[in-house]
């Protein structure tokens, strides 16, 4: 079939308009390449993520029962001496351990933005995070055993009201008689490393379990490189899956920073290049 010049020109124009409209629409929906895409999609939509979280919390229940039978059992490196007669407590991280913030991550993708305290703060204050599967059941179980529940989070101190509201609205146990929601900056020496807060709790409690999604939820390793993180894994191999229960979070964490030397100010392209350099590759023959 043959077309005249005017017809070809019209068809080309229509095709260009169609492609342009599709690209604009795709950009509006955040289809620009983003390292968060698959990780957030998996966290938010996959049954595999939910099943993984439920399994981790079921394991935590089993380990909790063992811990209660063994007075020498402690999960905190900061525990100190003469802790055996202290009342038991568990420490949980909040974000991606108890509360699911994948909607914030999805918004970052759609808006073409990176994490910022200017947008994270209002999200925390809105108190709309959803529960991580299995978390409430575990916390209810631990509370029924007379165990104190502490939430140790790197959310900043001004976000405590929103954090407490979110937890309570979802039915999580929050002790109103003592401060069990310990956020970054709440006290002068409570920085992003959580060791000082674990030590604070250990003064009065036997910490029988730590639960979190990041290496720093278990041991202070703020600037550890990839090799040092592997050494920590091996050093504390007896703690994983017994005293320390981990949750999958492919969206963000210190694992990502370690891949590019924690240079968070680098451009997305620079970070991606360093991530590529951090991986090992199969070379086809």
N, C-alpha and C positions, 0 to 999 in steps of 0.2 A: 504494500500500500504506500502510495506517495502522497506527500503533503506539500502545499505551497509554502512560500517563505513566510507569509503572514501567519499561517496556521502553526508552523514550527516555532515562530517567535512567541505566539500565544501559549503554546504548550510548554515551552521553556520557562516562560514567566510563571505559569501556573505551578510547574514543578518546583521552581525556586521558592515561590510563596509557601507551598506545602512543606518543603524542607525547613524554611525559616520559621514557620509556625510551630513545627514539631520541635525544633531546637529550643525555641523560646519557651514552649510548654515544658520541655524536659528540664530546662534550667529553673523554671518556676517550681518544679517539684524536686529540686535538689539532686539532679542526676549528674552534676559535675563530679568528677572522680573525688572520692573522699575515703580516707582510710577507715572511717567509722562505719561505713555502710553495712558490710556483711556482718561485722561484729554486733551491731545494734539490731539488725534484722534477726540474727540468730537468738540473741538474748530476749527479744521482745516476742517473737512468733514461734520459736521451735519448741516442740514437746521435749526434745532432747535436753534443752536447758532446764526446763521445769523438772524433768525426771532426775537430772543430775543434782539439782538443789534438794529435792525431796530425799534422795539417797544420802546426801551428806548430812542432812539433819537427822535422818533415821540412825545413821552411824553415830552421830553425836549423842543420841539418847542411850545407845548401848554403852558407849564409853563413859557417859555420866554415871551410870549405875556402877560400873567398875570403880570409878573414882571415889564414890561415896563409901565403898567397902574398904578402901585403902587410905589410911590417914596420912601416909607418906606421899601420896599422890599430889603433885602440884604441876601446873602447866606454865607458870610464869618464871622466867629467868630472873626476875626481880623479887622473887618471893622472900628471900632471906631465911633466917633460922627460926626455930621454935614456932612453926606455923601449924603444927598438926592439930592443935585444939581450937584453932580459929574456925568460925563458921564458913561454910563453902560458898563460893561465888563463881559465876561464869562471866566472861567478858565477850561481848559481841561488837564487832564493827557495825556501822549502820548502813552506809551506802553500798549497794550491791551484795550485802550480806543479809540485812533485814529488810531494807527498803529498795525497791526497784525504781531507778531513775532513768530508765531507757527512753522515756518520753522526752526528757531534756536532751539526751544525746541525739534522738531523732530530729528534734528541732534544730540542733546545731547543724546537722546535715542539710536539712531543708533550707535553712537561712544562710548557709555557706559561711558559718562562723566557727571560731574555735572557743574552747572553754574560757570563760571570763567570770570573775567574781561579781561583775556588774549585772550579769544575767543569771548566774547561779544563785545569788542571794535572794532575788525575788522568787525564784522557783522554790527554794527552801521555805521561804515565808508563806508561800501558797499552800504548803502542807498537803500536796496532792500525790505524793509518791505512792506506789502500790506495793503490796507485800511480796517478798521473795517466797516462793512456794516452800512450805514446810517450816518456815521460821516461827510462825505463831504457835504451831503445835509443839515445837520443841521448847519454846519459852514457857508455854503453859505447863508442860511436863516438868521442866526444871523448877518452876515456881511451886508446883504441887509437892515437890520434894523438899521444900524449905530452902532452896538455893537462891541467893540474892542475884539479881540480874543487873549487870552494868553495861551501858552502851558507851563505848569509847570511839569517838568519831573525829575526823579531821574537818568536819564542818566547823566554821568559825563561830566563836562565842555569840555574836549577835543573832545567829540563827537558832539559838536554843529554844525560843518560844515556838517557832514553826516546827522544829524537830519534835518537841514534846507533843505538840498538837497532832502532828501526823501519826506518831506512834500510838497515842491514846485513841484517836479517831478510829484506828484500825484494830483496836482492842488489845494492843500489846501491854503487858504489865510494866508500869513505871511507878516505882516507889515514890510516894509524895513526902515521906518523912525524912529521907536523906537524898543527897544529890547522886543519882545514878546515871545521869546523862552528862558525860564529861567531854567537853568540846575543846578544840584547839584555841589557845589564847584565853581560856576561862580563868587561868591563873598565870602568873608571870612566867613560870618555867614550863608551862604546858605548850610546847611548840608542836611542830608536825610529827616529830618522833614521839611515839606513844609510850616509851619506857617510863617516863616520869609519872604518867597517869596509872600505868600498871603498878608501879611501886607505891603510889598513893593508896590504891585499893588493897595491895598486899599488906599494908600496915595492920589492917583489921580483919582481913579475910584470907582464907586459903583458896587461891584461884585454881580451880580444878579443870578449867577448859577455856581455850581461846578459840574464837571463831571469826574468820575474816576472809577477804578476797585478795589481800595484798600482803607481801612479805613483811611489811612494817607492822602488820597486825599481830605479829608473833615475836619479832626480834627487830631491834633498831638497825636498819641497814640503808639509811637514807641515800647515800652516795655510792653504794656498792655497784661495781661494774658487773658485766655478765659472768665473768669467771668467778668473782667473789660471791655472787648470788648462788652459783652452782656449788661452791664450797659450803655455803650455809645450809643448802639443801642436804648435803651429805653429812655435815656435822650433827644436825639434829634429826637424823633419819628415824630415830625411835619415837619422836614426838608427832610426826605427821600421821594423820588418820587415827590418832588415839587421843592425845592431849590437845593437838592442834588440828582443827577441821577447816579445810579450805573450800572456797566456792569459786566457780568459774566466772571470770570477768574479762572478756576479750576486748572490751570497749576502751578501757584506760587503766593506768596503774604504773607503779614503779618499773615494771617489766618493760614498758614502752620507753620510759626515760632512759633506762640503762642502755638501750640500743643506740641512742644518739648522745650519750654522755650527759644526759640531763640538761641539754642545751635547749630549754623550752622556748627561748627567744629566736631560735633558728626558723627560717621560713619552712613552709610545708614541703617544698621541693627539697630543701637541704635535709630535713628530717627523713624524708622518704629515701633519699640517696644513702644516708647513714644506716637506715634500717636494711636496705638491700645489702650493704656491705657487712652487716652483722649476721646474715644468714649463710648457711652452707648450701651448696648446690650439687645436683646431679649433672654430670657432663655426659651427654650421649656420645657414643662412639660411632 
